[in-house]
Amino acid sequence: MKLSRILPLIIGLSACATGPEHDPHDPLEPLNRAVDSFNNDLLDRAFLRPFAEVYNHLIPEPVIVSIRNFFSNLEELLVITNDILQGKFAQGLNDTARFVYNSTFGLGGLFDVASAWNLPKHNEDFGQTLGYWGISSGPYLVLPFFGPRTVRDTLGLAADAPFNPTYYFSPPASRNATTALRIIDTRASLLGASRVLEEAALDPYLFMRDAYLQRRESLIRDGRPAPELDETN
């Protein structure tokens, strides 16, 4: 998630983070908090965050931008598939053109020439497709390593996996190195947001849960005003 997208959510949710309270979307809250603590204390603070800070410090900004463009371009294959599954054929043409132009004129996706040519980027995945067709989100979950999800998005995550081109990189050492780079780059992109979260939130867990659920609802509805979240979705 880009910093420019998560900051408004963090600020807008500040009034809600006054302490733990029962939420019908989070019946597994004690377990989720334990997994969240594992992710934050063991994985993030002890491992991912230090690597991400070194990465931001050592890698020049233009190179970081090109790395993010490259991975973003690979994601277009998943986006295009879900455009079609949702019946968004005009958007699918847009995203196909993005992939073709960035893969060719953008030198394998290192440069985002498509955005400069008025072809906007979209965000679609299988979790959103399930939601688009009315599948209930189910309970909120925090997964080890993967972080915030819902039952619906967990199923979507499994369906997304075959559409990640890096899984097919060979030899395995190249695949593992590319995956590690993607993870560290993603974490580096969230450093600013995580600092704001730590400083502003009375309960970071509630912040992240509510921000995640609201953002997913917004993505499913393509930014249209969303109704109040209820127990069925």
DAGI-V442227 format. One line per field, one symbol per residue. burial: # if it has 16 or more other ideal C-beta (glycine too) atoms within 10 Angstrom, else .. Layout:
# DAGI-V442227
burial: ???
This chain:
# DAGI-V442227
burial: .....#..##..#..##.....#.##..#..##.##..##...#...##..#..##.........###########.#########.#..##.###.##.###..#..#######...#.##.#########....######....#######.##..##..##.............#...#.##.####..##.##...#..##########.###.##........#...#
